Amino acid sequence: MKVNQQHQYTHLGFSTVDKIVIWIVPAILGLILGYYTPSIVQWALTLPWIPFEGPLKWINSFHGPWLTAITTFLGLIAGIWLSAASFKESLDIRISNDDILLNINGVESTFVKEKIAFAYLDGKQLILIGPMEEELFREKHESKNEKVINAFAKHGYKMVSEDPYKDIFRRWVPDMPELSPSANALFKARDKYLQDGEKEDLKELKQELSKLGITLNDKGKRQYWRKHQL
Protein backbone atom coordinates (compact mmCIF):
# COMPACT_ATOMS: atom_id res chain seq x y z
CA MET A 1 0.00 0.00 0.00
CA LYS A 2 1.56 3.32 -1.10
CA VAL A 3 0.43 6.88 -0.40
CA ASN A 4 0.94 9.51 -3.09
CA GLN A 5 1.74 12.58 -0.99
CA GLN A 6 1.25 15.08 -3.81
CA HIS A 7 -2.31 14.03 -4.63
CA GLN A 8 -2.99 12.25 -1.31
CA TYR A 9 -3.91 8.98 -3.00
CA THR A 10 -3.49 5.65 -1.27
CA HIS A 11 -2.52 3.05 -3.87
CA LEU A 12 -3.63 -0.55 -3.47
CA GLY A 13 -2.50 -3.39 -5.71
CA PHE A 14 0.24 -5.96 -6.06
CA SER A 15 3.06 -5.65 -3.54
CA THR A 16 6.67 -5.31 -4.72
CA VAL A 17 7.31 -8.97 -3.97
CA ASP A 18 4.16 -9.96 -5.89
CA LYS A 19 5.32 -7.95 -8.92
CA ILE A 20 8.77 -9.55 -8.89
CA VAL A 21 7.27 -13.04 -8.67
CA ILE A 22 4.71 -12.35 -11.41
CA TRP A 23 7.40 -11.08 -13.79
CA ILE A 24 10.06 -13.70 -13.06
CA VAL A 25 8.25 -17.01 -12.47
CA PRO A 26 6.25 -17.22 -15.74
CA ALA A 27 9.33 -16.15 -17.72
CA ILE A 28 11.48 -18.88 -16.12
CA LEU A 29 8.78 -21.52 -16.57
CA GLY A 30 8.36 -20.42 -20.19
CA LEU A 31 12.10 -20.75 -20.79
CA ILE A 32 12.20 -24.24 -19.27
CA LEU A 33 9.12 -25.44 -21.12
CA GLY A 34 10.35 -23.96 -24.38
CA TYR A 35 13.79 -25.55 -24.00
CA TYR A 36 12.33 -29.01 -23.44
CA THR A 37 9.54 -28.71 -26.01
CA PRO A 38 11.38 -30.72 -28.74
CA SER A 39 12.04 -33.53 -26.25
CA ILE A 40 8.46 -33.43 -24.99
CA VAL A 41 7.16 -33.65 -28.57
CA GLN A 42 9.36 -36.69 -29.29
CA TRP A 43 8.14 -38.41 -26.12
CA ALA A 44 4.48 -37.58 -26.85
CA LEU A 45 4.70 -39.19 -30.29
CA THR A 46 5.70 -42.52 -28.69
CA LEU A 47 2.34 -42.74 -26.92
CA PRO A 48 -0.33 -45.01 -28.45
CA TRP A 49 -2.70 -42.07 -28.86
CA ILE A 50 -2.10 -38.35 -28.60
CA PRO A 51 -4.27 -35.40 -29.67
CA PHE A 52 -2.90 -32.97 -32.28
CA GLU A 53 -0.65 -35.70 -33.67
CA GLY A 54 -0.35 -33.91 -37.02
CA PRO A 55 1.07 -30.63 -35.61
CA LEU A 56 3.36 -32.60 -33.27
CA LYS A 57 4.76 -34.60 -36.20
CA TRP A 58 5.32 -31.36 -38.08
CA ILE A 59 7.32 -29.89 -35.16
CA ASN A 60 9.27 -33.14 -34.82
CA SER A 61 10.23 -33.00 -38.50
CA PHE A 62 12.62 -30.15 -37.76
CA HIS A 63 16.03 -30.84 -36.29
CA GLY A 64 19.06 -28.96 -35.06
CA PRO A 65 20.02 -26.70 -32.14
CA TRP A 66 18.20 -23.77 -33.76
CA LEU A 67 14.88 -25.52 -33.07
CA THR A 68 15.58 -25.56 -29.32
CA ALA A 69 16.66 -21.91 -29.50
CA ILE A 70 13.40 -20.95 -31.21
CA THR A 71 11.14 -22.88 -28.81
CA THR A 72 13.05 -21.48 -25.82
CA PHE A 73 12.60 -17.94 -27.13
CA LEU A 74 8.90 -18.54 -27.79
CA GLY A 75 8.53 -19.94 -24.26
CA LEU A 76 10.10 -16.78 -22.83
CA ILE A 77 7.77 -14.56 -24.87
CA ALA A 78 4.76 -16.61 -23.71
CA GLY A 79 5.83 -16.20 -20.07
CA ILE A 80 6.25 -12.43 -20.44
CA TRP A 81 2.87 -12.18 -22.18
CA LEU A 82 1.24 -14.10 -19.32
CA SER A 83 2.80 -11.73 -16.76
CA ALA A 84 1.62 -8.66 -18.69
CA ALA A 85 -1.89 -10.11 -18.94
CA SER A 86 -1.93 -10.74 -15.18
CA PHE A 87 -1.13 -7.10 -14.46
CA LYS A 88 -3.68 -5.84 -16.98
CA GLU A 89 -6.44 -8.01 -15.53
CA SER A 90 -5.67 -7.08 -11.91
CA LEU A 91 -7.56 -4.29 -10.17
CA ASP A 92 -5.57 -1.11 -9.48
CA ILE A 93 -7.10 1.01 -6.69
CA ARG A 94 -6.31 4.63 -5.85
CA ILE A 95 -8.21 6.21 -2.96
CA SER A 96 -8.26 9.87 -1.88
CA ASN A 97 -10.46 11.94 0.39
CA ASP A 98 -12.40 13.09 -2.69
CA ASP A 99 -12.70 10.11 -5.02
CA ILE A 100 -11.71 6.55 -5.88
CA LEU A 101 -9.96 5.63 -9.13
CA LEU A 102 -10.32 2.02 -10.24
CA ASN A 103 -8.49 0.57 -13.24
CA ILE A 104 -8.86 -2.93 -14.67
CA ASN A 105 -8.28 -4.26 -18.18
CA GLY A 106 -7.25 -0.78 -19.27
CA VAL A 107 -10.60 0.74 -18.27
CA GLU A 108 -10.54 3.39 -15.54
CA SER A 109 -13.62 4.23 -13.47
CA THR A 110 -13.85 7.24 -11.17
CA PHE A 111 -16.31 7.47 -8.27
CA VAL A 112 -16.57 10.69 -6.28
CA LYS A 113 -16.98 10.28 -2.55
CA GLU A 114 -20.45 11.84 -2.44
CA LYS A 115 -21.77 9.14 -4.79
CA ILE A 116 -20.56 6.24 -2.63
CA ALA A 117 -22.91 5.29 0.21
CA PHE A 118 -20.67 2.51 1.50
CA ALA A 119 -18.35 -0.31 0.43
CA TYR A 120 -17.85 -3.88 1.54
CA LEU A 121 -15.75 -6.92 0.72
CA ASP A 122 -17.19 -10.22 -0.46
CA GLY A 123 -14.22 -12.54 -0.16
CA LYS A 124 -11.66 -10.90 -2.47
CA GLN A 125 -14.23 -8.79 -4.31
CA LEU A 126 -14.56 -5.06 -3.69
CA ILE A 127 -18.13 -3.75 -3.97
CA LEU A 128 -19.21 -0.10 -3.99
CA ILE A 129 -22.85 0.82 -3.29
CA GLY A 130 -24.42 4.10 -4.36
CA PRO A 131 -26.99 6.34 -2.62
CA MET A 132 -29.92 4.63 -4.37
CA GLU A 133 -28.78 1.25 -3.03
CA GLU A 134 -27.43 0.44 -6.50
CA GLU A 135 -24.25 -1.55 -7.01
CA LEU A 136 -21.70 0.79 -8.60
CA PHE A 137 -18.75 -1.55 -8.89
CA ARG A 138 -17.74 -5.15 -8.22
CA GLU A 139 -14.34 -6.63 -9.05
CA LYS A 140 -11.74 -8.90 -7.49
CA HIS A 141 -8.85 -7.05 -5.81
CA GLU A 142 -5.28 -8.22 -5.18
CA SER A 143 -4.46 -6.57 -1.83
CA LYS A 144 -4.94 -7.99 1.63
CA ASN A 145 -8.46 -7.30 2.89
CA GLU A 146 -7.08 -5.56 5.96
CA LYS A 147 -5.19 -3.06 3.80
CA VAL A 148 -8.31 -2.28 1.78
CA ILE A 149 -10.40 -1.75 4.91
CA ASN A 150 -7.73 0.49 6.48
CA ALA A 151 -7.37 2.57 3.31
CA PHE A 152 -11.11 3.22 3.06
CA ALA A 153 -11.28 4.15 6.75
CA LYS A 154 -8.25 6.45 6.43
CA HIS A 155 -9.95 8.50 3.72
CA GLY A 156 -13.33 8.61 5.44
CA TYR A 157 -15.34 6.08 3.42
CA LYS A 158 -17.96 3.93 5.10
CA MET A 159 -17.04 0.24 5.00
CA VAL A 160 -19.51 -2.37 6.27
CA SER A 161 -18.70 -5.98 7.10
CA GLU A 162 -21.18 -7.56 4.67
CA ASP A 163 -23.90 -6.80 2.15
CA PRO A 164 -26.87 -5.44 4.13
CA TYR A 165 -29.19 -6.37 1.26
CA LYS A 166 -28.09 -10.00 0.95
CA ASP A 167 -31.37 -11.38 2.32
CA ILE A 168 -33.56 -9.68 -0.28
CA PHE A 169 -31.82 -11.09 -3.36
CA ARG A 170 -34.03 -13.45 -5.35
CA ARG A 171 -33.03 -16.05 -7.89
CA TRP A 172 -34.13 -15.19 -11.42
CA VAL A 173 -36.28 -17.62 -13.37
CA PRO A 174 -37.70 -16.97 -16.86
CA ASP A 175 -40.64 -14.57 -17.23
CA MET A 176 -40.87 -13.42 -13.62
CA PRO A 177 -44.05 -11.30 -13.29
CA GLU A 178 -42.29 -8.87 -10.93
CA LEU A 179 -39.98 -7.84 -13.75
CA SER A 180 -40.79 -5.90 -16.89
CA PRO A 181 -40.64 -7.68 -20.28
CA SER A 182 -37.48 -5.72 -21.16
CA ALA A 183 -35.82 -6.74 -17.89
CA ASN A 184 -36.75 -10.39 -18.42
CA ALA A 185 -35.34 -10.20 -21.95
CA LEU A 186 -32.02 -8.90 -20.61
CA PHE A 187 -31.96 -11.65 -17.98
CA LYS A 188 -32.54 -14.29 -20.67
CA ALA A 189 -29.70 -12.90 -22.78
CA ARG A 190 -27.44 -12.79 -19.72
CA ASP A 191 -28.33 -16.35 -18.82
CA LYS A 192 -27.02 -17.55 -22.18
CA TYR A 193 -23.80 -15.55 -21.81
CA LEU A 194 -23.45 -16.81 -18.24
CA GLN A 195 -23.58 -20.43 -19.42
CA ASP A 196 -21.05 -19.64 -22.17
CA GLY A 197 -18.72 -17.62 -19.92
CA GLU A 198 -18.90 -14.41 -22.02
CA LYS A 199 -17.68 -12.00 -19.33
CA GLU A 200 -17.74 -8.75 -21.32
CA ASP A 201 -21.31 -9.30 -22.49
CA LEU A 202 -22.32 -10.15 -18.92
CA LYS A 203 -20.96 -6.83 -17.67
CA GLU A 204 -22.69 -4.82 -20.39
CA LEU A 205 -26.08 -6.42 -19.72
CA LYS A 206 -25.59 -5.98 -15.99
CA GLN A 207 -25.15 -2.25 -16.58
CA GLU A 208 -28.32 -2.19 -18.69
CA LEU A 209 -30.27 -3.88 -15.90
CA SER A 210 -28.86 -1.38 -13.40
CA LYS A 211 -30.40 1.40 -15.50
CA LEU A 212 -33.75 -0.35 -14.96
CA GLY A 213 -33.22 -0.27 -11.19
CA ILE A 214 -31.95 -3.81 -10.74
CA THR A 215 -28.77 -4.96 -9.00
CA LEU A 216 -27.38 -8.40 -9.83
CA ASN A 217 -25.21 -10.90 -8.02
CA ASP A 218 -24.13 -13.98 -9.97
CA LYS A 219 -23.52 -17.18 -8.05
CA GLY A 220 -22.00 -19.77 -10.33
CA LYS A 221 -24.33 -20.07 -13.32
CA ARG A 222 -27.30 -18.54 -11.50
CA GLN A 223 -28.50 -14.94 -11.42
CA TYR A 224 -29.80 -13.31 -8.25
CA TRP A 225 -31.38 -9.87 -8.25
CA ARG A 226 -32.86 -7.12 -6.13
CA LYS A 227 -34.46 -3.79 -6.91
CA HIS A 228 -32.86 -0.58 -5.69
CA GLN A 229 -34.40 2.81 -5.07
CA LEU A 230 -35.30 4.92 -8.10
C-alpha positions in Angstrom: 0.0 0.0 0.0 1.6 3.3 -1.1 0.4 6.9 -0.4 0.9 9.5 -3.1 1.7 12.6 -1.0 1.2 15.1 -3.8 -2.3 14.0 -4.6 -3.0 12.3 -1.3 -3.9 9.0 -3.0 -3.5 5.6 -1.3 -2.5 3.0 -3.9 -3.6 -0.6 -3.5 -2.5 -3.4 -5.7 0.2 -6.0 -6.1 3.1 -5.7 -3.5 6.7 -5.3 -4.7 7.3 -9.0 -4.0 4.2 -10.0 -5.9 5.3 -7.9 -8.9 8.8 -9.5 -8.9 7.3 -13.0 -8.7 4.7 -12.4 -11.4 7.4 -11.1 -13.8 10.1 -13.7 -13.1 8.3 -17.0 -12.5 6.2 -17.2 -15.7 9.3 -16.2 -17.7 11.5 -18.9 -16.1 8.8 -21.5 -16.6 8.4 -20.4 -20.2 12.1 -20.8 -20.8 12.2 -24.2 -19.3 9.1 -25.4 -21.1 10.4 -24.0 -24.4 13.8 -25.5 -24.0 12.3 -29.0 -23.4 9.5 -28.7 -26.0 11.4 -30.7 -28.7 12.0 -33.5 -26.3 8.5 -33.4 -25.0 7.2 -33.7 -28.6 9.4 -36.7 -29.3 8.1 -38.4 -26.1 4.5 -37.6 -26.9 4.7 -39.2 -30.3 5.7 -42.5 -28.7 2.3 -42.7 -26.9 -0.3 -45.0 -28.4 -2.7 -42.1 -28.9 -2.1 -38.3 -28.6 -4.3 -35.4 -29.7 -2.9 -33.0 -32.3 -0.7 -35.7 -33.7 -0.4 -33.9 -37.0 1.1 -30.6 -35.6 3.4 -32.6 -33.3 4.8 -34.6 -36.2 5.3 -31.4 -38.1 7.3 -29.9 -35.2 9.3 -33.1 -34.8 10.2 -33.0 -38.5 12.6 -30.1 -37.8 16.0 -30.8 -36.3 19.1 -29.0 -35.1 20.0 -26.7 -32.1 18.2 -23.8 -33.8 14.9 -25.5 -33.1 15.6 -25.6 -29.3 16.7 -21.9 -29.5 13.4 -20.9 -31.2 11.1 -22.9 -28.8 13.1 -21.5 -25.8 12.6 -17.9 -27.1 8.9 -18.5 -27.8 8.5 -19.9 -24.3 10.1 -16.8 -22.8 7.8 -14.6 -24.9 4.8 -16.6 -23.7 5.8 -16.2 -20.1 6.3 -12.4 -20.4 2.9 -12.2 -22.2 1.2 -14.1 -19.3 2.8 -11.7 -16.8 1.6 -8.7 -18.7 -1.9 -10.1 -18.9 -1.9 -10.7 -15.2 -1.1 -7.1 -14.5 -3.7 -5.8 -17.0 -6.4 -8.0 -15.5 -5.7 -7.1 -11.9 -7.6 -4.3 -10.2 -5.6 -1.1 -9.5 -7.1 1.0 -6.7 -6.3 4.6 -5.8 -8.2 6.2 -3.0 -8.3 9.9 -1.9 -10.5 11.9 0.4 -12.4 13.1 -2.7 -12.7 10.1 -5.0 -11.7 6.6 -5.9 -10.0 5.6 -9.1 -10.3 2.0 -10.2 -8.5 0.6 -13.2 -8.9 -2.9 -14.7 -8.3 -4.3 -18.2 -7.2 -0.8 -19.3 -10.6 0.7 -18.3 -10.5 3.4 -15.5 -13.6 4.2 -13.5 -13.9 7.2 -11.2 -16.3 7.5 -8.3 -16.6 10.7 -6.3 -17.0 10.3 -2.6 -20.4 11.8 -2.4 -21.8 9.1 -4.8 -20.6 6.2 -2.6 -22.9 5.3 0.2 -20.7 2.5 1.5 -18.4 -0.3 0.4 -17.9 -3.9 1.5 -15.7 -6.9 0.7 -17.2 -10.2 -0.5 -14.2 -12.5 -0.2 -11.7 -10.9 -2.5 -14.2 -8.8 -4.3 -14.6 -5.1 -3.7 -18.1 -3.8 -4.0 -19.2 -0.1 -4.0 -22.9 0.8 -3.3 -24.4 4.1 -4.4 -27.0 6.3 -2.6 -29.9 4.6 -4.4 -28.8 1.2 -3.0 -27.4 0.4 -6.5 -24.2 -1.5 -7.0 -21.7 0.8 -8.6 -18.7 -1.5 -8.9 -17.7 -5.1 -8.2 -14.3 -6.6 -9.1 -11.7 -8.9 -7.5 -8.8 -7.1 -5.8 -5.3 -8.2 -5.2 -4.5 -6.6 -1.8 -4.9 -8.0 1.6 -8.5 -7.3 2.9 -7.1 -5.6 6.0 -5.2 -3.1 3.8 -8.3 -2.3 1.8 -10.4 -1.7 4.9 -7.7 0.5 6.5 -7.4 2.6 3.3 -11.1 3.2 3.1 -11.3 4.1 6.7 -8.3 6.4 6.4 -9.9 8.5 3.7 -13.3 8.6 5.4 -15.3 6.1 3.4 -18.0 3.9 5.1 -17.0 0.2 5.0 -19.5 -2.4 6.3 -18.7 -6.0 7.1 -21.2 -7.6 4.7 -23.9 -6.8 2.1 -26.9 -5.4 4.1 -29.2 -6.4 1.3 -28.1 -10.0 0.9 -31.4 -11.4 2.3 -33.6 -9.7 -0.3 -31.8 -11.1 -3.4 -34.0 -13.4 -5.4 -33.0 -16.0 -7.9 -34.1 -15.2 -11.4 -36.3 -17.6 -13.4 -37.7 -17.0 -16.9 -40.6 -14.6 -17.2 -40.9 -13.4 -13.6 -44.1 -11.3 -13.3 -42.3 -8.9 -10.9 -40.0 -7.8 -13.7 -40.8 -5.9 -16.9 -40.6 -7.7 -20.3 -37.5 -5.7 -21.2 -35.8 -6.7 -17.9 -36.7 -10.4 -18.4 -35.3 -10.2 -21.9 -32.0 -8.9 -20.6 -32.0 -11.6 -18.0 -32.5 -14.3 -20.7 -29.7 -12.9 -22.8 -27.4 -12.8 -19.7 -28.3 -16.4 -18.8 -27.0 -17.6 -22.2 -23.8 -15.6 -21.8 -23.4 -16.8 -18.2 -23.6 -20.4 -19.4 -21.0 -19.6 -22.2 -18.7 -17.6 -19.9 -18.9 -14.4 -22.0 -17.7 -12.0 -19.3 -17.7 -8.8 -21.3 -21.3 -9.3 -22.5 -22.3 -10.1 -18.9 -21.0 -6.8 -17.7 -22.7 -4.8 -20.4 -26.1 -6.4 -19.7 -25.6 -6.0 -16.0 -25.2 -2.2 -16.6 -28.3 -2.2 -18.7 -30.3 -3.9 -15.9 -28.9 -1.4 -13.4 -30.4 1.4 -15.5 -33.7 -0.4 -15.0 -33.2 -0.3 -11.2 -31.9 -3.8 -10.7 -28.8 -5.0 -9.0 -27.4 -8.4 -9.8 -25.2 -10.9 -8.0 -24.1 -14.0 -10.0 -23.5 -17.2 -8.1 -22.0 -19.8 -10.3 -24.3 -20.1 -13.3 -27.3 -18.5 -11.5 -28.5 -14.9 -11.4 -29.8 -13.3 -8.2 -31.4 -9.9 -8.2 -32.9 -7.1 -6.1 -34.5 -3.8 -6.9 -32.9 -0.6 -5.7 -34.4 2.8 -5.1 -35.3 4.9 -8.1 
